[in-house]
Amino acid sequence: MRSPSPIKRDLTFALVASALVFFCALAWKGPFIGNNAPGTAAGQVTQGQSHSAIFLGTIERSGAELVLREASGRTYKLDNTRPAQAYEGKMVQVAGLLDAGAGMIHVEEIAPGA
């Protein structure tokens, strides 16, 4: 019986090692697979996930809608603009659930910012 060539043996070893690292990264969810992306005041969120947080920014008008603009310049739509109307042009803290895929905050509470 003939032993495999060194190239085949090395490629097989590299494939197995890569698969092991990949599955460890999936299980760990550490720095390899970011479940966080910069942009929120109380943490970070990936596309399509929802995350409850406190967002700091200014309530501004964007066309017919009111939006929250963070200091970074990022804007979020607000699903309930009625409580935000009193704060238009002012700094606020918005507590709510972020729908990152839609770029919308499902407002739970709005309070004056610091």
Backbone atoms as SQL, in Angstrom:
CREATE TABLE atoms (id INTEGER PRIMARY KEY, chain TEXT, resi INTEGER, resn TEXT, atom TEXT, x REAL, y REAL, z REAL);
INSERT INTO atoms VALUES
  (1, 'A', 1, 'MET', 'N', 0.834, -1.168, 0.000),
  (2, 'A', 1, 'MET', 'CA', 0.000, 0.000, 0.000),
  (3, 'A', 1, 'MET', 'C', 0.883, 1.236, 0.000),
  (4, 'A', 2, 'ARG', 'N', 0.531, 2.164, -0.860),
  (5, 'A', 2, 'ARG', 'CA', 1.323, 3.378, -1.029),
  (6, 'A', 2, 'ARG', 'C', 0.805, 4.494, -0.124),
  (7, 'A', 3, 'SER', 'N', 1.707, 5.243, 0.501),
  (8, 'A', 3, 'SER', 'CA', 1.281, 6.362, 1.351),
  (9, 'A', 3, 'SER', 'C', 0.964, 7.568, 0.459),
  (10, 'A', 4, 'PRO', 'N', 0.052, 8.435, 0.923),
  (11, 'A', 4, 'PRO', 'CA', -0.317, 9.599, 0.110),
  (12, 'A', 4, 'PRO', 'C', 0.879, 10.525, -0.080),
  (13, 'A', 5, 'SER', 'N', 0.846, 11.257, -1.163),
  (14, 'A', 5, 'SER', 'CA', 1.953, 12.179, -1.438),
  (15, 'A', 5, 'SER', 'C', 1.972, 13.279, -0.379),
  (16, 'A', 6, 'PRO', 'N', 3.127, 13.888, -0.161),
  (17, 'A', 6, 'PRO', 'CA', 3.229, 14.940, 0.856),
  (18, 'A', 6, 'PRO', 'C', 2.279, 16.106, 0.586),
  (19, 'A', 7, 'ILE', 'N', 2.039, 16.427, -0.675),
  (20, 'A', 7, 'ILE', 'CA', 1.145, 17.542, -1.001),
  (21, 'A', 7, 'ILE', 'C', -0.288, 17.213, -0.587),
  (22, 'A', 8, 'LYS', 'N', -0.744, 16.001, -0.908),
  (23, 'A', 8, 'LYS', 'CA', -2.102, 15.600, -0.528),
  (24, 'A', 8, 'LYS', 'C', -2.240, 15.559, 0.992),
  (25, 'A', 9, 'ARG', 'N', -1.225, 15.056, 1.658),
  (26, 'A', 9, 'ARG', 'CA', -1.262, 14.985, 3.117),
  (27, 'A', 9, 'ARG', 'C', -1.327, 16.389, 3.712),
  (28, 'A', 10, 'ASP', 'N', -0.520, 17.326, 3.206),
  (29, 'A', 10, 'ASP', 'CA', -0.508, 18.701, 3.706),
  (30, 'A', 10, 'ASP', 'C', -1.834, 19.408, 3.430),
  (31, 'A', 11, 'LEU', 'N', -2.393, 19.200, 2.241),
  (32, 'A', 11, 'LEU', 'CA', -3.678, 19.820, 1.908),
  (33, 'A', 11, 'LEU', 'C', -4.799, 19.279, 2.794),
  (34, 'A', 12, 'THR', 'N', -4.768, 17.998, 3.040),
  (35, 'A', 12, 'THR', 'CA', -5.777, 17.392, 3.909),
  (36, 'A', 12, 'THR', 'C', -5.658, 17.955, 5.324),
  (37, 'A', 13, 'PHE', 'N', -4.445, 18.054, 5.816),
  (38, 'A', 13, 'PHE', 'CA', -4.219, 18.617, 7.145),
  (39, 'A', 13, 'PHE', 'C', -4.701, 20.068, 7.199),
  (40, 'A', 14, 'ALA', 'N', -4.388, 20.866, 6.185),
  (41, 'A', 14, 'ALA', 'CA', -4.800, 22.273, 6.151),
  (42, 'A', 14, 'ALA', 'C', -6.329, 22.401, 6.123),
  (43, 'A', 15, 'LEU', 'N', -6.988, 21.542, 5.371),
  (44, 'A', 15, 'LEU', 'CA', -8.447, 21.570, 5.293),
  (45, 'A', 15, 'LEU', 'C', -9.064, 21.231, 6.648),
  (46, 'A', 16, 'VAL', 'N', -8.564, 20.198, 7.294),
  (47, 'A', 16, 'VAL', 'CA', -9.089, 19.797, 8.602),
  (48, 'A', 16, 'VAL', 'C', -8.836, 20.900, 9.629),
  (49, 'A', 17, 'ALA', 'N', -7.652, 21.492, 9.624),
  (50, 'A', 17, 'ALA', 'CA', -7.329, 22.558, 10.572),
  (51, 'A', 17, 'ALA', 'C', -8.216, 23.784, 10.334),
  (52, 'A', 18, 'SER', 'N', -8.435, 24.135, 9.066),
  (53, 'A', 18, 'SER', 'CA', -9.296, 25.274, 8.743),
  (54, 'A', 18, 'SER', 'C', -10.728, 25.031, 9.207),
  (55, 'A', 19, 'ALA', 'N', -11.235, 23.832, 8.989),
  (56, 'A', 19, 'ALA', 'CA', -12.589, 23.492, 9.421),
  (57, 'A', 19, 'ALA', 'C', -12.701, 23.584, 10.945),
  (58, 'A', 20, 'LEU', 'N', -11.687, 23.115, 11.645),
  (59, 'A', 20, 'LEU', 'CA', -11.690, 23.176, 13.102),
  (60, 'A', 20, 'LEU', 'C', -11.722, 24.628, 13.590),
  (61, 'A', 21, 'VAL', 'N', -10.901, 25.478, 13.005),
  (62, 'A', 21, 'VAL', 'CA', -10.878, 26.896, 13.384),
  (63, 'A', 21, 'VAL', 'C', -12.222, 27.540, 13.075),
  (64, 'A', 22, 'PHE', 'N', -12.791, 27.242, 11.920),
  (65, 'A', 22, 'PHE', 'CA', -14.077, 27.817, 11.526),
  (66, 'A', 22, 'PHE', 'C', -15.174, 27.440, 12.525),
  (67, 'A', 23, 'PHE', 'N', -15.281, 26.175, 12.881),
  (68, 'A', 23, 'PHE', 'CA', -16.326, 25.743, 13.795),
  (69, 'A', 23, 'PHE', 'C', -16.095, 26.265, 15.211),
  (70, 'A', 24, 'CYS', 'N', -14.846, 26.405, 15.615),
  (71, 'A', 24, 'CYS', 'CA', -14.565, 27.019, 16.916),
  (72, 'A', 24, 'CYS', 'C', -14.994, 28.485, 16.913),
  (73, 'A', 25, 'ALA', 'N', -14.737, 29.196, 15.813),
  (74, 'A', 25, 'ALA', 'CA', -15.151, 30.598, 15.707),
  (75, 'A', 25, 'ALA', 'C', -16.664, 30.719, 15.744),
  (76, 'A', 26, 'LEU', 'N', -17.373, 29.822, 15.102),
  (77, 'A', 26, 'LEU', 'CA', -18.834, 29.849, 15.153),
  (78, 'A', 26, 'LEU', 'C', -19.346, 29.639, 16.573),
  (79, 'A', 27, 'ALA', 'N', -18.737, 28.713, 17.278),
  (80, 'A', 27, 'ALA', 'CA', -19.180, 28.417, 18.639),
  (81, 'A', 27, 'ALA', 'C', -18.816, 29.547, 19.601),
  (82, 'A', 28, 'TRP', 'N', -17.679, 30.171, 19.391),
  (83, 'A', 28, 'TRP', 'CA', -17.187, 31.193, 20.301),
  (84, 'A', 28, 'TRP', 'C', -17.849, 32.540, 20.060),
  (85, 'A', 29, 'LYS', 'N', -18.084, 32.899, 18.831),
  (86, 'A', 29, 'LYS', 'CA', -18.634, 34.199, 18.425),
  (87, 'A', 29, 'LYS', 'C', -17.811, 35.347, 18.994),
  (88, 'A', 30, 'GLY', 'N', -16.549, 35.152, 19.073),
  (89, 'A', 30, 'GLY', 'CA', -15.664, 36.192, 19.585),
  (90, 'A', 30, 'GLY', 'C', -15.305, 37.172, 18.484),
  (91, 'A', 31, 'PRO', 'N', -14.045, 37.535, 18.386),
  (92, 'A', 31, 'PRO', 'CA', -13.644, 38.553, 17.426),
  (93, 'A', 31, 'PRO', 'C', -13.747, 38.093, 15.976),
  (94, 'A', 32, 'PHE', 'N', -13.934, 36.792, 15.738),
  (95, 'A', 32, 'PHE', 'CA', -13.995, 36.305, 14.370),
  (96, 'A', 32, 'PHE', 'C', -15.333, 36.611, 13.718),
  (97, 'A', 33, 'ILE', 'N', -16.400, 36.461, 14.476),
  (98, 'A', 33, 'ILE', 'CA', -17.734, 36.658, 13.930),
  (99, 'A', 33, 'ILE', 'C', -18.381, 37.743, 14.751),
  (100, 'A', 34, 'GLY', 'N', -18.390, 38.955, 14.200),
  (101, 'A', 34, 'GLY', 'CA', -18.917, 40.080, 14.949),
  (102, 'A', 34, 'GLY', 'C', -20.424, 40.025, 15.041),
  (103, 'A', 35, 'ASN', 'N', -20.946, 39.905, 16.240),
  (104, 'A', 35, 'ASN', 'CA', -22.367, 40.082, 16.408),
  (105, 'A', 35, 'ASN', 'C', -22.614, 41.520, 16.804),
  (106, 'A', 36, 'ASN', 'N', -21.599, 42.363, 16.597),
  (107, 'A', 36, 'ASN', 'CA', -21.684, 43.763, 16.927),
  (108, 'A', 36, 'ASN', 'C', -21.116, 44.615, 15.808),
  (109, 'A', 37, 'ALA', 'N', -21.782, 45.707, 15.549),
  (110, 'A', 37, 'ALA', 'CA', -21.308, 46.676, 14.573),
  (111, 'A', 37, 'ALA', 'C', -21.433, 48.053, 15.201),
  (112, 'A', 38, 'PRO', 'N', -20.436, 48.937, 15.007),
  (113, 'A', 38, 'PRO', 'CA', -20.485, 50.223, 15.678),
  (114, 'A', 38, 'PRO', 'C', -21.696, 51.028, 15.270),
  (115, 'A', 39, 'GLY', 'N', -22.150, 51.875, 16.181),
  (116, 'A', 39, 'GLY', 'CA', -23.214, 52.767, 15.797),
  (117, 'A', 39, 'GLY', 'C', -24.293, 53.003, 16.829),
  (118, 'A', 40, 'THR', 'N', -24.410, 52.221, 17.846),
  (119, 'A', 40, 'THR', 'CA', -25.447, 52.467, 18.823),
  (120, 'A', 40, 'THR', 'C', -24.844, 52.931, 20.121),
  (121, 'A', 41, 'ALA', 'N', -25.628, 53.629, 20.883),
  (122, 'A', 41, 'ALA', 'CA', -25.129, 54.200, 22.124),
  (123, 'A', 41, 'ALA', 'C', -24.925, 53.141, 23.197),
  (124, 'A', 42, 'ALA', 'N', -25.767, 52.127, 23.225),
  (125, 'A', 42, 'ALA', 'CA', -25.707, 51.157, 24.313),
  (126, 'A', 42, 'ALA', 'C', -25.183, 49.819, 23.854),
  (127, 'A', 43, 'GLY', 'N', -24.435, 49.782, 22.798),
  (128, 'A', 43, 'GLY', 'CA', -23.922, 48.520, 22.309),
  (129, 'A', 43, 'GLY', 'C', -23.864, 48.522, 20.810),
  (130, 'A', 44, 'GLN', 'N', -23.824, 47.360, 20.280),
  (131, 'A', 44, 'GLN', 'CA', -23.644, 47.253, 18.858),
  (132, 'A', 44, 'GLN', 'C', -24.540, 46.159, 18.307),
  (133, 'A', 45, 'VAL', 'N', -24.875, 46.279, 17.037),
  (134, 'A', 45, 'VAL', 'CA', -25.883, 45.411, 16.455),
  (135, 'A', 45, 'VAL', 'C', -25.485, 44.987, 15.054),
  (136, 'A', 46, 'THR', 'N', -25.822, 43.773, 14.679),
  (137, 'A', 46, 'THR', 'CA', -25.607, 43.335, 13.314),
  (138, 'A', 46, 'THR', 'C', -26.859, 43.548, 12.494),
  (139, 'A', 47, 'GLN', 'N', -26.683, 43.479, 11.200),
  (140, 'A', 47, 'GLN', 'CA', -27.790, 43.669, 10.273),
  (141, 'A', 47, 'GLN', 'C', -28.880, 42.638, 10.526),
  (142, 'A', 48, 'GLY', 'N', -30.128, 43.103, 10.650),
  (143, 'A', 48, 'GLY', 'CA', -31.252, 42.204, 10.763),
  (144, 'A', 48, 'GLY', 'C', -31.595, 41.772, 12.176),
  (145, 'A', 49, 'GLN', 'N', -30.739, 42.075, 13.144),
  (146, 'A', 49, 'GLN', 'CA', -31.039, 41.689, 14.514),
  (147, 'A', 49, 'GLN', 'C', -31.742, 42.834, 15.225),
  (148, 'A', 50, 'SER', 'N', -32.484, 42.516, 16.266),
  (149, 'A', 50, 'SER', 'CA', -33.115, 43.528, 17.097),
  (150, 'A', 50, 'SER', 'C', -32.386, 43.577, 18.429),
  (151, 'A', 51, 'HIS', 'N', -32.286, 44.786, 18.967),
  (152, 'A', 51, 'HIS', 'CA', -31.524, 44.962, 20.195),
  (153, 'A', 51, 'HIS', 'C', -32.121, 46.140, 20.959),
  (154, 'A', 52, 'SER', 'N', -32.511, 45.936, 22.201),
  (155, 'A', 52, 'SER', 'CA', -33.049, 47.005, 23.027),
  (156, 'A', 52, 'SER', 'C', -31.892, 47.827, 23.573),
  (157, 'A', 53, 'ALA', 'N', -32.018, 49.151, 23.482),
  (158, 'A', 53, 'ALA', 'CA', -30.910, 50.001, 23.879),
  (159, 'A', 53, 'ALA', 'C', -31.392, 51.421, 24.146),
  (160, 'A', 54, 'ILE', 'N', -30.470, 52.255, 24.615),
  (161, 'A', 54, 'ILE', 'CA', -30.685, 53.687, 24.775),
  (162, 'A', 54, 'ILE', 'C', -29.873, 54.370, 23.686),
  (163, 'A', 55, 'PHE', 'N', -30.520, 55.224, 22.908),
  (164, 'A', 55, 'PHE', 'CA', -29.866, 55.931, 21.811),
  (165, 'A', 55, 'PHE', 'C', -29.860, 57.414, 22.133),
  (166, 'A', 56, 'LEU', 'N', -28.707, 58.053, 21.958),
  (167, 'A', 56, 'LEU', 'CA', -28.567, 59.477, 22.221),
  (168, 'A', 56, 'LEU', 'C', -28.472, 60.212, 20.903),
  (169, 'A', 57, 'GLY', 'N', -29.195, 61.312, 20.775),
  (170, 'A', 57, 'GLY', 'CA', -29.121, 62.081, 19.545),
  (171, 'A', 57, 'GLY', 'C', -30.111, 63.222, 19.554),
  (172, 'A', 58, 'THR', 'N', -30.302, 63.787, 18.375),
  (173, 'A', 58, 'THR', 'CA', -31.198, 64.920, 18.189),
  (174, 'A', 58, 'THR', 'C', -32.366, 64.490, 17.323),
  (175, 'A', 59, 'ILE', 'N', -33.571, 64.906, 17.697),
  (176, 'A', 59, 'ILE', 'CA', -34.748, 64.640, 16.879),
  (177, 'A', 59, 'ILE', 'C', -34.765, 65.670, 15.760),
  (178, 'A', 60, 'GLU', 'N', -34.787, 65.183, 14.523),
  (179, 'A', 60, 'GLU', 'CA', -34.789, 66.060, 13.353),
  (180, 'A', 60, 'GLU', 'C', -35.878, 65.632, 12.394),
  (181, 'A', 61, 'ARG', 'N', -36.252, 66.562, 11.537),
  (182, 'A', 61, 'ARG', 'CA', -37.243, 66.263, 10.511),
  (183, 'A', 61, 'ARG', 'C', -36.508, 65.848, 9.245),
  (184, 'A', 62, 'SER', 'N', -36.953, 64.758, 8.668),
  (185, 'A', 62, 'SER', 'CA', -36.424, 64.268, 7.392),
  (186, 'A', 62, 'SER', 'C', -37.626, 64.099, 6.476),
  (187, 'A', 63, 'GLY', 'N', -37.882, 65.130, 5.678),
  (188, 'A', 63, 'GLY', 'CA', -39.104, 65.121, 4.871),
  (189, 'A', 63, 'GLY', 'C', -40.291, 65.244, 5.804),
  (190, 'A', 64, 'ALA', 'N', -41.218, 64.317, 5.716),
  (191, 'A', 64, 'ALA', 'CA', -42.404, 64.328, 6.573),
  (192, 'A', 64, 'ALA', 'C', -42.188, 63.542, 7.862),
  (193, 'A', 65, 'GLU', 'N', -41.052, 62.862, 7.990),
  (194, 'A', 65, 'GLU', 'CA', -40.795, 62.001, 9.141),
  (195, 'A', 65, 'GLU', 'C', -39.889, 62.675, 10.152),
  (196, 'A', 66, 'LEU', 'N', -40.006, 62.239, 11.400),
  (197, 'A', 66, 'LEU', 'CA', -39.046, 62.618, 12.433),
  (198, 'A', 66, 'LEU', 'C', -38.067, 61.466, 12.598),
  (199, 'A', 67, 'VAL', 'N', -36.780, 61.794, 12.710),
  (200, 'A', 67, 'VAL', 'CA', -35.736, 60.784, 12.852),
  (201, 'A', 67, 'VAL', 'C', -34.843, 61.168, 14.021),
  (202, 'A', 68, 'LEU', 'N', -34.090, 60.200, 14.495),
  (203, 'A', 68, 'LEU', 'CA', -33.075, 60.448, 15.515),
  (204, 'A', 68, 'LEU', 'C', -31.726, 60.468, 14.824),
  (205, 'A', 69, 'ARG', 'N', -30.975, 61.560, 14.980),
  (206, 'A', 69, 'ARG', 'CA', -29.630, 61.663, 14.413),
  (207, 'A', 69, 'ARG', 'C', -28.622, 61.619, 15.551),
  (208, 'A', 70, 'GLU', 'N', -27.775, 60.572, 15.527),
  (209, 'A', 70, 'GLU', 'CA', -26.721, 60.451, 16.532),
  (210, 'A', 70, 'GLU', 'C', -25.583, 61.407, 16.200),
  (211, 'A', 71, 'ALA', 'N', -24.697, 61.608, 17.172),
  (212, 'A', 71, 'ALA', 'CA', -23.550, 62.497, 16.981),
  (213, 'A', 71, 'ALA', 'C', -22.668, 62.022, 15.832),
  (214, 'A', 72, 'SER', 'N', -22.658, 60.713, 15.577),
  (215, 'A', 72, 'SER', 'CA', -21.855, 60.161, 14.485),
  (216, 'A', 72, 'SER', 'C', -22.430, 60.505, 13.119),
  (217, 'A', 73, 'GLY', 'N', -23.674, 61.026, 13.096),
  (218, 'A', 73, 'GLY', 'CA', -24.315, 61.358, 11.833),
  (219, 'A', 73, 'GLY', 'C', -25.295, 60.289, 11.373),
  (220, 'A', 74, 'ARG', 'N', -25.282, 59.148, 12.013),
  (221, 'A', 74, 'ARG', 'CA', -26.191, 58.066, 11.644),
  (222, 'A', 74, 'ARG', 'C', -27.614, 58.420, 12.063),
  (223, 'A', 75, 'THR', 'N', -28.578, 58.145, 11.195),
  (224, 'A', 75, 'THR', 'CA', -29.966, 58.448, 11.508),
  (225, 'A', 75, 'THR', 'C', -30.786, 57.172, 11.605),
  (226, 'A', 76, 'TYR', 'N', -31.810, 57.226, 12.449),
  (227, 'A', 76, 'TYR', 'CA', -32.729, 56.117, 12.636),
  (228, 'A', 76, 'TYR', 'C', -34.155, 56.643, 12.516),
  (229, 'A', 77, 'LYS', 'N', -34.991, 55.923, 11.788),
  (230, 'A', 77, 'LYS', 'CA', -36.409, 56.237, 11.743),
  (231, 'A', 77, 'LYS', 'C', -37.009, 55.868, 13.093),
  (232, 'A', 78, 'LEU', 'N', -38.104, 56.529, 13.438),
  (233, 'A', 78, 'LEU', 'CA', -38.814, 56.231, 14.675),
  (234, 'A', 78, 'LEU', 'C', -40.187, 55.683, 14.312),
  (235, 'A', 79, 'ASP', 'N', -40.566, 54.550, 14.890),
  (236, 'A', 79, 'ASP', 'CA', -41.856, 53.955, 14.543),
  (237, 'A', 79, 'ASP', 'C', -43.031, 54.725, 15.135),
  (238, 'A', 80, 'ASN', 'N', -42.799, 55.464, 16.219),
  (239, 'A', 80, 'ASN', 'CA', -43.846, 56.252, 16.852),
  (240, 'A', 80, 'ASN', 'C', -43.310, 57.661, 17.026),
  (241, 'A', 81, 'THR', 'N', -43.744, 58.573, 16.177),
  (242, 'A', 81, 'THR', 'CA', -43.197, 59.928, 16.203),
  (243, 'A', 81, 'THR', 'C', -43.990, 60.863, 17.108),
  (244, 'A', 82, 'ARG', 'N', -45.132, 60.422, 17.604),
  (245, 'A', 82, 'ARG', 'CA', -45.960, 61.304, 18.442),
  (246, 'A', 82, 'ARG', 'C', -45.184, 61.827, 19.657),
  (247, 'A', 83, 'PRO', 'N', -44.515, 60.966, 20.455),
  (248, 'A', 83, 'PRO', 'CA', -43.775, 61.524, 21.595),
  (249, 'A', 83, 'PRO', 'C', -42.549, 62.326, 21.171),
  (250, 'A', 84, 'ALA', 'N', -42.044, 62.100, 19.975),
  (251, 'A', 84, 'ALA', 'CA', -40.844, 62.804, 19.511),
  (252, 'A', 84, 'ALA', 'C', -41.145, 64.228, 19.055),
  (253, 'A', 85, 'GLN', 'N', -42.394, 64.525, 18.726),
  (254, 'A', 85, 'GLN', 'CA', -42.743, 65.852, 18.216),
  (255, 'A', 85, 'GLN', 'C', -42.394, 66.958, 19.205),
  (256, 'A', 86, 'ALA', 'N', -42.541, 66.689, 20.475),
  (257, 'A', 86, 'ALA', 'CA', -42.241, 67.699, 21.502),
  (258, 'A', 86, 'ALA', 'C', -40.747, 67.982, 21.609),
  (259, 'A', 87, 'TYR', 'N', -39.923, 67.097, 21.076),
  (260, 'A', 87, 'TYR', 'CA', -38.462, 67.224, 21.209),
  (261, 'A', 87, 'TYR', 'C', -37.769, 67.591, 19.892),
  (262, 'A', 88, 'GLU', 'N', -38.519, 67.989, 18.889),
  (263, 'A', 88, 'GLU', 'CA', -37.910, 68.291, 17.591),
  (264, 'A', 88, 'GLU', 'C', -36.842, 69.378, 17.745),
  (265, 'A', 89, 'GLY', 'N', -35.629, 69.072, 17.247),
  (266, 'A', 89, 'GLY', 'CA', -34.503, 69.987, 17.337),
  (267, 'A', 89, 'GLY', 'C', -33.744, 69.907, 18.652),
  (268, 'A', 90, 'LYS', 'N', -34.172, 69.023, 19.540),
  (269, 'A', 90, 'LYS', 'CA', -33.546, 68.915, 20.864),
  (270, 'A', 90, 'LYS', 'C', -32.804, 67.591, 21.028),
  (271, 'A', 91, 'MET', 'N', -31.855, 67.594, 21.945),
  (272, 'A', 91, 'MET', 'CA', -31.097, 66.396, 22.289),
  (273, 'A', 91, 'MET', 'C', -31.966, 65.513, 23.178),
  (274, 'A', 92, 'VAL', 'N', -32.007, 64.205, 22.861),
  (275, 'A', 92, 'VAL', 'CA', -32.860, 63.279, 23.610),
  (276, 'A', 92, 'VAL', 'C', -32.160, 61.953, 23.843),
  (277, 'A', 93, 'GLN', 'N', -32.753, 61.167, 24.731),
  (278, 'A', 93, 'GLN', 'CA', -32.405, 59.762, 24.929),
  (279, 'A', 93, 'GLN', 'C', -33.636, 58.971, 24.513),
  (280, 'A', 94, 'VAL', 'N', -33.461, 58.066, 23.561),
  (281, 'A', 94, 'VAL', 'CA', -34.569, 57.236, 23.105),
  (282, 'A', 94, 'VAL', 'C', -34.304, 55.810, 23.564),
  (283, 'A', 95, 'ALA', 'N', -35.219, 55.285, 24.356),
  (284, 'A', 95, 'ALA', 'CA', -35.139, 53.880, 24.764),
  (285, 'A', 95, 'ALA', 'C', -36.027, 53.116, 23.799),
  (286, 'A', 96, 'GLY', 'N', -35.478, 52.050, 23.234),
  (287, 'A', 96, 'GLY', 'CA', -36.281, 51.287, 22.300),
  (288, 'A', 96, 'GLY', 'C', -35.550, 50.091, 21.750),
  (289, 'A', 97, 'LEU', 'N', -36.250, 49.435, 20.869),
  (290, 'A', 97, 'LEU', 'CA', -35.754, 48.222, 20.229),
  (291, 'A', 97, 'LEU', 'C', -35.326, 48.581, 18.816),
  (292, 'A', 98, 'LEU', 'N', -34.053, 48.342, 18.488),
  (293, 'A', 98, 'LEU', 'CA', -33.529, 48.669, 17.165),
  (294, 'A', 98, 'LEU', 'C', -33.776, 47.522, 16.206),
  (295, 'A', 99, 'ASP', 'N', -34.401, 47.843, 15.084),
  (296, 'A', 99, 'ASP', 'CA', -34.504, 46.911, 13.963),
  (297, 'A', 99, 'ASP', 'C', -33.431, 47.352, 12.983),
  (298, 'A', 100, 'ALA', 'N', -32.261, 46.731, 13.080),
  (299, 'A', 100, 'ALA', 'CA', -31.103, 47.159, 12.291),
  (300, 'A', 100, 'ALA', 'C', -31.347, 47.010, 10.803),
  (301, 'A', 101, 'GLY', 'N', -32.090, 45.990, 10.400),
  (302, 'A', 101, 'GLY', 'CA', -32.362, 45.782, 8.982),
  (303, 'A', 101, 'GLY', 'C', -33.151, 46.919, 8.378),
  (304, 'A', 102, 'ALA', 'N', -34.085, 47.468, 9.134),
  (305, 'A', 102, 'ALA', 'CA', -34.924, 48.564, 8.645),
  (306, 'A', 102, 'ALA', 'C', -34.370, 49.928, 9.045),
  (307, 'A', 103, 'GLY', 'N', -33.376, 49.947, 9.931),
  (308, 'A', 103, 'GLY', 'CA', -32.831, 51.218, 10.402),
  (309, 'A', 103, 'GLY', 'C', -33.854, 51.988, 11.225),
  (310, 'A', 104, 'MET', 'N', -34.681, 51.251, 11.969),
  (311, 'A', 104, 'MET', 'CA', -35.779, 51.863, 12.714),
  (312, 'A', 104, 'MET', 'C', -35.711, 51.489, 14.188),
  (313, 'A', 105, 'ILE', 'N', -36.032, 52.472, 15.025),
  (314, 'A', 105, 'ILE', 'CA', -36.140, 52.232, 16.456),
  (315, 'A', 105, 'ILE', 'C', -37.620, 52.119, 16.799),
  (316, 'A', 106, 'HIS', 'N', -37.984, 51.029, 17.457),
  (317, 'A', 106, 'HIS', 'CA', -39.341, 50.865, 17.975),
  (318, 'A', 106, 'HIS', 'C', -39.342, 51.529, 19.350),
  (319, 'A', 107, 'VAL', 'N', -39.866, 52.729, 19.407),
  (320, 'A', 107, 'VAL', 'CA', -39.747, 53.606, 20.567),
  (321, 'A', 107, 'VAL', 'C', -40.506, 53.056, 21.758),
  (322, 'A', 108, 'GLU', 'N', -39.815, 52.981, 22.903),
  (323, 'A', 108, 'GLU', 'CA', -40.435, 52.640, 24.178),
  (324, 'A', 108, 'GLU', 'C', -40.620, 53.897, 25.019),
  (325, 'A', 109, 'GLU', 'N', -39.606, 54.792, 24.978),
  (326, 'A', 109, 'GLU', 'CA', -39.666, 56.015, 25.776),
  (327, 'A', 109, 'GLU', 'C', -38.688, 57.033, 25.204),
  (328, 'A', 110, 'ILE', 'N', -39.069, 58.305, 25.287),
  (329, 'A', 110, 'ILE', 'CA', -38.177, 59.406, 24.893),
  (330, 'A', 110, 'ILE', 'C', -38.076, 60.356, 26.069),
  (331, 'A', 111, 'ALA', 'N', -36.841, 60.747, 26.406),
  (332, 'A', 111, 'ALA', 'CA', -36.604, 61.672, 27.505),
  (333, 'A', 111, 'ALA', 'C', -35.571, 62.692, 27.061),
  (334, 'A', 112, 'PRO', 'N', -35.564, 63.877, 27.691),
  (335, 'A', 112, 'PRO', 'CA', -34.546, 64.882, 27.339),
  (336, 'A', 112, 'PRO', 'C', -33.147, 64.333, 27.541),
  (337, 'A', 113, 'GLY', 'N', -32.240, 64.684, 26.649),
  (338, 'A', 113, 'GLY', 'CA', -30.859, 64.234, 26.738),
  (339, 'A', 113, 'GLY', 'C', -30.054, 65.086, 27.685),
  (340, 'A', 114, 'ALA', 'N', -28.865, 64.614, 27.985),
  (341, 'A', 114, 'ALA', 'CA', -27.981, 65.344, 28.916),
  (342, 'A', 114, 'ALA', 'C', -27.264, 66.458, 28.218);
